[in-house]
Amino acid sequence: MGTQNNFKKHGVCPPIAVLCSGQGTNLQAVINAIRARRLRARIAVVISDRAAAFALVRAKRADIPTVFVDPKHYASRAACDRRLIAVLQSYQVRLICLAGFMRVLSPVFVRRFRNRILNIHPALLPAFPGAHAIQDALAWGARVSGVTVHLVDEHVDHGPILLQEAVAIRPEETEKRVVTRVHQVEHRLYPKAIQLMLDGRVKLVGRVVRLKAARA
């Protein structure tokens, strides 16, 4: 039996949240896609677990509300995530997009927003999960890296895959160059995946994603 996310009833520009820990290049890609009308959404809030994250600067430059949630102020991961949940509920977001968010979300958080959390990962999952995917691929001698956009479940880099695209690793190529080319794919793929979710085109059959045809 399949399950389906349908956000179209919430209007042409449903509110989304973006969670970041660092530079926020994927956040910027989403902002750019919205400005170019390639993505019909509104970023209601950007949340970071790091006060110095440049992603917060990007959001403020775009007049997007920002929230810093300091994990050090909470006794447990679940307690911190309850604060995140409260913030997201206050902004009434329909979709949560992790964009370089380096904290592992608790089962409490995932259950609250089941099938409404997207993550983007710089590898072809299930290969090379974790925080150092490109480094790990190069150290392994892999010939192909890539990008995966997936729904988030209770396990790290594990949820159902929505979109993937391969990036060849060329002989003698530096890590910096591979990272640049992977980012280029990320910045194109993530807005596309977000739009698929917001258009209600994502259907789950078990853990397999089926994409419904676009309406004429």
Backbone bond lengths (Angstrom), bond angles and torsions (degrees), N, CA, C in turn:
res aa  C-N    CA-C-N  psi(-1)  N-CA   C-N-CA  omega(-1)  CA-C   N-CA-C  phi
1 M - - - 1.465 - - 1.517 108.96 -
2 G 1.300 117.65 128.56 1.454 120.70 -175.99 1.518 111.68 -90.52
3 T 1.314 114.44 158.98 1.453 121.25 172.03 1.506 108.36 -121.25
4 Q 1.323 116.04 149.60 1.454 119.40 -174.14 1.519 109.78 -134.56
5 N 1.341 116.67 138.27 1.452 122.20 172.08 1.519 107.99 -97.22
6 N 1.329 117.54 128.05 1.462 120.63 178.46 1.518 109.00 -133.02
7 F 1.339 115.84 109.98 1.444 121.83 -177.17 1.519 111.62 -104.98
8 K 1.316 119.20 -2.37 1.466 121.02 -172.45 1.522 111.83 -63.14
9 K 1.329 117.20 -29.15 1.453 119.66 -178.09 1.522 112.12 -65.25
10 H 1.355 117.60 -16.08 1.450 120.56 -177.63 1.529 112.02 -87.70
11 G 1.322 118.18 4.40 1.448 120.09 175.25 1.508 112.33 108.26
12 V 1.335 115.07 174.75 1.459 120.16 -174.16 1.515 112.02 -74.74
13 C 1.326 117.94 -21.09 1.465 120.28 179.98 1.524 110.34 -127.65
14 P 1.312 117.91 70.42 1.465 119.93 -179.20 1.529 111.03 -66.83
15 P 1.327 118.08 148.11 1.461 121.62 -179.09 1.526 112.11 -76.78
16 I 1.307 115.45 134.40 1.462 121.63 175.93 1.522 108.39 -124.62
17 A 1.317 115.91 162.78 1.460 122.34 174.06 1.517 108.65 -119.76
18 V 1.328 115.96 146.71 1.456 121.00 175.77 1.528 107.58 -122.23
19 L 1.331 116.26 127.83 1.453 122.72 -179.98 1.521 109.14 -109.43
20 C 1.325 116.65 126.05 1.462 122.26 -173.68 1.536 110.06 -135.84
21 S 1.329 115.29 156.58 1.461 120.66 173.78 1.526 112.93 -123.36
22 G 1.325 118.10 -12.63 1.458 119.74 -171.61 1.508 114.92 -134.23
23 Q 1.333 115.80 -126.95 1.455 121.95 -172.12 1.519 113.64 -69.49
24 G 1.318 117.18 -29.78 1.457 119.73 176.77 1.513 114.50 77.36
25 T 1.332 117.69 33.69 1.471 118.75 179.73 1.523 111.38 -68.64
26 N 1.319 117.35 -34.97 1.465 118.75 176.23 1.527 111.35 -72.36
27 L 1.315 117.26 -33.18 1.462 119.95 171.47 1.522 109.72 -58.01
28 Q 1.329 116.89 -46.07 1.462 120.37 -179.47 1.525 110.68 -62.49
29 A 1.328 116.70 -37.88 1.460 120.31 178.30 1.526 110.78 -62.62
30 V 1.332 116.86 -38.66 1.462 120.52 178.14 1.522 110.22 -68.42
31 I 1.332 117.16 -43.58 1.464 121.16 176.83 1.530 110.15 -57.61
32 N 1.333 115.88 -46.77 1.474 120.40 -179.47 1.520 111.74 -62.35
33 A 1.335 116.60 -40.61 1.461 120.60 -179.48 1.525 111.12 -65.50
34 I 1.329 117.24 -37.61 1.467 120.96 177.32 1.525 109.79 -66.46
35 R 1.325 116.69 -44.31 1.467 120.59 179.72 1.531 111.50 -62.24
36 A 1.333 115.59 -36.43 1.468 120.36 -179.70 1.529 112.48 -83.64
37 R 1.331 116.36 0.95 1.466 123.17 179.67 1.524 112.27 62.83
38 R 1.310 115.99 26.07 1.458 120.87 171.49 1.535 110.52 -87.74
39 L 1.315 116.22 -13.82 1.460 122.26 178.34 1.522 108.26 -133.79
40 R 1.323 115.25 121.43 1.459 120.94 -179.16 1.529 109.02 -94.44
41 A 1.308 114.55 86.34 1.459 120.65 -178.04 1.524 108.40 -157.29
42 R 1.323 114.81 167.50 1.459 121.49 174.53 1.522 108.25 -130.31
43 I 1.325 116.62 125.92 1.467 119.91 176.79 1.527 106.89 -79.63
44 A 1.329 116.14 108.59 1.457 120.98 -177.33 1.515 111.99 -79.13
45 V 1.331 117.26 -31.81 1.461 120.88 -178.11 1.528 109.49 -160.92
46 V 1.319 115.22 146.84 1.461 122.51 170.22 1.519 107.25 -115.02
47 I 1.318 116.11 127.48 1.467 122.06 -177.30 1.524 108.86 -117.52
48 S 1.326 116.05 138.84 1.460 120.71 176.21 1.521 110.21 -134.48
49 D 1.322 114.72 150.40 1.465 120.73 174.12 1.531 111.21 -96.62
50 R 1.340 116.40 5.37 1.461 121.30 179.01 1.526 109.24 -130.43
51 A 1.320 115.91 122.27 1.465 120.56 -176.15 1.517 112.09 -62.70
52 A 1.348 117.04 -30.66 1.463 121.04 -176.16 1.517 113.05 -91.97
53 A 1.314 118.38 7.22 1.469 120.92 -178.87 1.527 110.45 -61.27
54 F 1.326 116.30 127.77 1.461 119.69 -179.54 1.526 111.33 -67.14
55 A 1.313 116.22 -18.96 1.462 120.06 175.60 1.522 111.22 -56.71
56 L 1.321 117.88 -35.79 1.461 121.19 178.70 1.526 110.73 -65.21
57 V 1.323 116.71 -36.18 1.468 121.06 176.64 1.526 109.74 -64.92
58 R 1.320 116.45 -45.57 1.471 120.18 178.63 1.528 110.82 -57.75
59 A 1.333 115.89 -43.40 1.460 119.85 -178.94 1.526 111.07 -64.34
60 K 1.322 116.69 -44.63 1.464 119.77 -178.74 1.526 110.92 -64.29
61 R 1.322 117.17 -37.24 1.466 120.42 177.13 1.522 111.31 -62.69
62 A 1.338 116.17 -28.29 1.465 121.20 179.90 1.529 112.09 -95.76
63 D 1.340 116.56 11.00 1.468 122.10 179.84 1.522 112.90 58.95
64 I 1.326 115.39 38.36 1.465 121.69 177.02 1.524 108.43 -103.13
65 P 1.326 118.88 131.98 1.468 120.90 177.46 1.529 111.61 -57.87
66 T 1.328 116.13 142.08 1.459 121.33 -179.90 1.528 109.86 -125.56
67 V 1.325 114.98 150.52 1.464 121.71 176.72 1.525 107.84 -138.45
68 F 1.322 116.30 130.31 1.460 122.41 173.57 1.515 107.77 -103.62
69 V 1.318 116.00 120.98 1.464 122.07 176.40 1.522 107.62 -112.13
70 D 1.327 116.25 109.05 1.466 122.08 -175.29 1.524 110.17 -85.69
71 P 1.329 117.99 111.80 1.476 120.11 -179.20 1.523 113.50 -59.86
72 K 1.330 117.20 -24.86 1.467 120.41 -178.61 1.518 112.59 -66.92
73 H 1.313 117.27 -17.88 1.458 121.00 -178.94 1.523 112.77 -83.96
74 Y 1.331 117.29 -0.84 1.463 120.42 -174.18 1.521 110.62 -122.62
75 A 1.319 114.97 145.31 1.467 120.41 -174.23 1.522 112.82 -75.30
76 S 1.328 117.61 -20.18 1.454 120.31 -177.27 1.524 109.65 -150.74
77 R 1.321 114.95 165.52 1.464 120.27 176.41 1.528 110.58 -62.88
78 A 1.323 116.20 -40.31 1.459 119.90 179.89 1.528 111.11 -63.84
79 A 1.329 117.60 -38.63 1.463 121.05 179.40 1.520 110.38 -65.64
80 C 1.328 116.97 -41.99 1.461 121.03 176.77 1.526 110.52 -62.70
81 D 1.306 115.76 -41.25 1.459 119.39 -179.03 1.521 111.99 -68.39
82 R 1.319 117.41 -30.29 1.459 119.00 175.21 1.521 110.91 -64.19
83 R 1.342 116.55 -34.42 1.469 119.95 174.44 1.524 110.50 -66.55
84 L 1.335 117.25 -42.43 1.462 120.73 176.31 1.522 110.89 -59.27
85 I 1.315 116.12 -43.23 1.466 120.68 179.65 1.521 110.26 -60.37
86 A 1.321 116.54 -43.70 1.464 120.46 -179.39 1.525 111.20 -61.81
87 V 1.325 116.67 -42.00 1.465 120.26 178.96 1.522 110.11 -63.62
88 L 1.320 116.97 -47.52 1.463 121.14 -177.89 1.521 111.24 -63.18
89 Q 1.314 116.81 -38.88 1.459 119.97 177.69 1.528 111.19 -65.95
90 S 1.333 116.92 -35.90 1.461 119.76 -179.07 1.527 111.34 -66.15
91 Y 1.337 116.95 -27.83 1.460 121.01 177.90 1.529 112.42 -94.41
92 Q 1.327 116.58 -1.07 1.469 122.59 175.50 1.526 112.27 53.68
93 V 1.320 116.10 44.70 1.462 119.83 -177.12 1.516 110.38 -75.94
94 R 1.328 115.00 148.97 1.460 121.47 -179.09 1.520 112.60 -100.50
95 L 1.335 115.36 -22.65 1.459 119.73 -177.70 1.520 108.25 -145.14
96 I 1.332 116.23 139.95 1.463 122.15 -179.57 1.512 108.19 -114.72
97 C 1.333 115.95 125.09 1.461 121.53 -176.14 1.525 109.42 -115.10
98 L 1.311 116.61 114.21 1.458 121.20 176.10 1.523 107.96 -84.11
99 A 1.328 115.94 126.57 1.465 120.92 -176.35 1.527 108.03 -133.62
100 G 1.322 115.19 82.27 1.454 119.05 -175.57 1.520 112.15 73.69
101 F 1.326 116.43 31.11 1.464 121.50 176.95 1.524 107.31 -85.80
102 M 1.337 116.98 116.41 1.459 121.04 -166.57 1.526 114.06 -92.66
103 R 1.318 117.90 0.84 1.460 119.98 176.76 1.524 110.38 -90.49
104 V 1.324 115.74 141.94 1.458 121.30 174.21 1.522 107.79 -81.89
105 L 1.312 116.24 122.82 1.454 120.68 -178.57 1.527 111.22 -76.27
106 S 1.312 115.59 142.03 1.456 120.74 -177.42 1.529 111.05 -76.37
107 P 1.337 117.27 159.56 1.470 119.91 174.02 1.528 112.56 -56.39
108 V 1.324 117.81 -31.53 1.466 121.24 177.13 1.524 110.31 -58.20
109 F 1.324 116.49 -45.53 1.456 121.79 -179.75 1.526 110.94 -67.05
110 V 1.321 116.42 -48.42 1.464 120.86 -176.54 1.523 110.96 -61.63
111 R 1.329 116.89 -42.10 1.469 119.49 179.32 1.522 111.51 -64.24
112 R 1.333 116.07 -36.08 1.474 119.13 -178.48 1.527 111.65 -65.63
113 F 1.347 116.57 -34.46 1.466 120.85 -177.00 1.531 111.30 -120.01
114 R 1.303 116.17 40.42 1.469 121.61 -176.88 1.533 111.17 -51.73
115 N 1.346 115.06 128.55 1.472 122.72 178.85 1.523 113.40 61.43
116 R 1.333 116.60 23.02 1.456 121.58 175.74 1.529 111.20 -127.26
117 I 1.333 116.73 17.05 1.465 121.77 -179.96 1.520 108.48 -123.05
118 L 1.317 116.21 124.43 1.464 122.39 175.54 1.521 110.18 -108.19
119 N 1.326 115.22 147.45 1.468 121.08 172.36 1.521 108.88 -133.74
120 I 1.336 115.57 149.67 1.457 120.63 175.20 1.516 107.67 -118.59
121 H 1.352 115.43 134.69 1.466 121.14 -172.75 1.525 109.26 -132.51
122 P 1.349 118.19 135.81 1.469 121.18 -175.77 1.527 114.14 -84.70
123 A 1.312 116.21 57.36 1.469 122.55 175.54 1.517 107.86 -166.72
124 L 1.320 115.31 167.95 1.459 120.34 175.68 1.524 107.94 -91.65
125 L 1.323 115.55 87.73 1.461 119.70 178.89 1.526 110.51 -58.66
126 P 1.334 117.77 144.91 1.464 127.50 13.46 1.528 115.21 -84.54
127 A 1.324 119.26 4.61 1.460 120.37 176.48 1.527 110.58 -73.02
128 F 1.314 116.25 139.60 1.459 124.63 172.28 1.530 114.28 55.30
129 P 1.320 116.70 59.85 1.463 119.47 171.39 1.533 109.65 -74.22
130 G 1.322 115.71 173.58 1.458 119.56 175.27 1.515 114.00 97.87
131 A 1.336 114.79 -178.04 1.461 122.04 -169.45 1.525 114.25 -80.44
132 H 1.338 118.18 -10.79 1.470 120.34 -175.23 1.526 110.95 -125.99
133 A 1.308 115.91 47.40 1.465 121.27 -170.31 1.521 112.92 -60.69
134 I 1.323 117.92 -45.73 1.467 119.95 -177.43 1.521 110.60 -69.50
135 Q 1.313 117.42 -43.07 1.462 120.25 175.81 1.526 111.17 -58.65
136 D 1.318 115.78 -43.23 1.465 120.33 -179.52 1.531 111.12 -64.08
137 A 1.326 117.00 -40.75 1.463 120.51 179.23 1.524 110.98 -63.39
138 L 1.323 117.16 -42.69 1.465 120.90 179.42 1.522 110.94 -67.09
139 A 1.325 116.67 -41.75 1.469 120.30 179.33 1.524 111.57 -64.41
140 W 1.322 116.51 -30.66 1.465 121.37 -179.95 1.525 111.65 -79.48
141 G 1.325 116.03 -14.36 1.454 120.03 -176.45 1.515 113.31 80.84
142 A 1.314 116.84 23.69 1.462 120.65 -179.44 1.524 110.53 -64.89
143 R 1.316 116.49 145.99 1.464 122.52 178.31 1.530 112.05 -94.36
144 V 1.338 115.51 -11.74 1.456 119.94 -177.32 1.527 109.34 -136.87
145 S 1.297 115.54 131.68 1.462 122.35 167.92 1.523 106.72 -112.41
146 G 1.310 117.42 -154.70 1.459 118.05 177.71 1.505 112.28 159.51
147 V 1.315 114.73 -163.76 1.459 122.56 -176.71 1.524 108.53 -136.55
148 T 1.318 115.53 138.83 1.462 122.19 175.20 1.516 109.64 -128.01
149 V 1.326 116.43 130.61 1.467 121.04 168.08 1.521 106.38 -108.93
150 H 1.327 115.94 126.08 1.462 118.89 -175.36 1.522 110.71 -140.73
151 L 1.317 114.78 157.21 1.455 121.35 170.58 1.522 108.83 -73.11
152 V 1.306 116.28 147.62 1.464 121.11 -175.88 1.518 110.04 -94.44
153 D 1.338 115.39 132.43 1.460 120.68 171.74 1.529 108.96 -120.41
154 E 1.336 117.02 -163.30 1.473 120.12 -174.40 1.517 114.02 -74.58
155 H 1.331 117.89 -5.05 1.459 120.94 -178.42 1.530 109.95 -113.55
156 V 1.329 116.02 154.75 1.462 120.84 -175.44 1.526 110.78 -73.83
157 D 1.346 116.82 127.98 1.465 123.10 175.95 1.526 111.55 50.96
158 H 1.316 115.86 48.91 1.464 120.74 -169.50 1.519 113.97 -129.63
159 G 1.318 119.56 -22.99 1.459 122.09 -169.96 1.514 114.15 -66.28
160 P 1.328 117.39 170.88 1.461 122.86 -177.81 1.524 113.07 -54.71
161 I 1.330 115.25 135.70 1.468 121.87 -174.76 1.519 110.31 -84.17
162 L 1.323 115.43 127.26 1.457 121.80 179.05 1.527 110.73 -94.14
163 L 1.325 117.49 -52.82 1.462 122.54 179.10 1.520 109.90 -138.91
164 Q 1.330 115.18 147.17 1.463 121.66 173.06 1.523 109.55 -141.55
165 E 1.331 114.68 150.32 1.462 119.79 173.34 1.522 108.53 -148.95
166 A 1.323 115.93 132.88 1.463 121.43 -178.30 1.527 111.25 -81.29
167 V 1.335 114.79 149.49 1.462 122.98 172.60 1.521 107.33 -131.06
168 A 1.321 116.42 114.60 1.461 120.39 -178.80 1.530 110.44 -66.74
169 I 1.330 116.39 141.19 1.462 121.74 173.23 1.524 107.44 -98.72
170 R 1.305 115.93 112.21 1.460 121.23 -175.01 1.526 111.35 -79.62
171 P 1.337 117.19 151.91 1.468 120.11 179.46 1.528 111.85 -56.34
172 E 1.313 115.69 136.64 1.466 123.05 177.15 1.530 113.32 63.89
173 E 1.319 117.81 14.97 1.462 120.19 -178.94 1.523 110.18 -76.03
174 T 1.331 116.91 139.10 1.456 121.52 179.72 1.527 110.62 -76.59
175 E 1.320 114.68 157.34 1.462 119.60 177.22 1.524 110.55 -60.27
176 K 1.324 116.84 -39.58 1.463 120.28 -179.08 1.521 111.56 -59.59
177 R 1.329 115.89 -41.26 1.460 119.66 -179.40 1.532 110.86 -68.92
178 V 1.322 117.34 -40.48 1.462 120.40 177.78 1.528 109.99 -62.06
179 V 1.329 115.89 -44.49 1.465 120.20 179.02 1.529 110.47 -58.42
180 T 1.333 117.03 -43.10 1.466 121.17 -179.72 1.522 111.09 -60.60
181 R 1.331 116.84 -44.97 1.467 119.58 -177.65 1.529 111.46 -71.86
182 V 1.321 117.11 -34.12 1.465 120.16 176.04 1.527 109.86 -65.53
183 H 1.325 116.63 -41.86 1.462 120.03 178.65 1.521 111.33 -61.67
184 Q 1.308 117.45 -38.40 1.465 120.53 178.93 1.523 111.08 -59.07
185 V 1.322 115.94 -40.75 1.469 120.10 177.84 1.524 110.50 -70.06
186 E 1.328 116.98 -42.42 1.464 120.47 177.97 1.518 111.78 -55.39
187 H 1.331 115.49 -46.23 1.469 120.32 -174.80 1.524 112.19 -67.07
188 R 1.307 117.29 -23.26 1.459 121.37 176.20 1.528 111.71 -88.02
189 L 1.329 116.09 -37.95 1.459 120.95 -172.63 1.534 113.17 -78.30
190 Y 1.339 117.06 -35.88 1.468 118.58 -173.14 1.529 112.43 -66.49
191 P 1.335 119.88 -48.09 1.468 117.94 175.87 1.526 113.20 -58.17
192 K 1.328 116.66 -36.23 1.461 120.19 177.95 1.526 110.73 -62.69
193 A 1.329 116.84 -43.77 1.463 120.57 179.81 1.522 111.23 -65.80
194 I 1.321 117.08 -40.71 1.461 120.76 178.57 1.520 110.13 -61.06
195 Q 1.327 117.03 -43.22 1.461 120.05 179.65 1.523 111.77 -64.14
196 L 1.320 117.46 -38.62 1.465 120.17 176.78 1.522 111.02 -58.92
197 M 1.322 116.14 -42.08 1.460 119.63 178.16 1.518 111.26 -65.35
198 L 1.308 116.74 -46.71 1.457 120.64 -176.55 1.525 112.57 -67.99
199 D 1.325 116.45 -26.04 1.467 121.17 178.16 1.530 112.63 -83.35
200 G 1.314 117.87 -0.96 1.454 120.57 179.79 1.508 114.25 70.60
201 R 1.336 116.53 27.15 1.467 119.99 -175.90 1.523 113.14 -95.55
202 V 1.320 117.24 1.88 1.461 121.04 -176.49 1.521 110.04 -100.11
203 K 1.306 116.23 123.18 1.461 122.45 178.31 1.521 108.74 -126.86
204 L 1.326 116.55 133.62 1.459 121.54 179.18 1.518 110.62 -101.96
205 V 1.324 114.50 130.94 1.458 121.63 171.83 1.525 105.58 -121.60
206 G 1.336 115.92 100.69 1.453 119.08 -167.93 1.514 108.55 67.33
207 R 1.344 116.24 -121.57 1.454 118.96 174.59 1.534 111.23 -107.68
208 V 1.316 116.53 10.15 1.465 121.00 -178.96 1.521 109.48 -94.90
209 V 1.344 116.09 131.16 1.458 121.98 178.58 1.526 109.68 -88.23
210 R 1.331 115.68 128.66 1.452 121.63 171.97 1.532 107.27 -113.79
211 L 1.321 117.26 132.74 1.454 121.43 179.57 1.519 110.09 -98.95
212 K 1.314 115.91 123.42 1.454 121.13 177.05 1.525 109.19 -75.74
213 A 1.303 116.19 150.54 1.468 120.41 178.62 1.516 110.14 -65.34
214 A 1.324 115.30 146.86 1.465 120.70 178.11 1.515 109.58 -68.66
215 R 1.322 115.48 143.52 1.456 119.84 176.86 1.526 110.06 -74.50
216 A 1.287 115.31 143.45 1.477 120.49 -179.93 1.517 110.35 -68.36
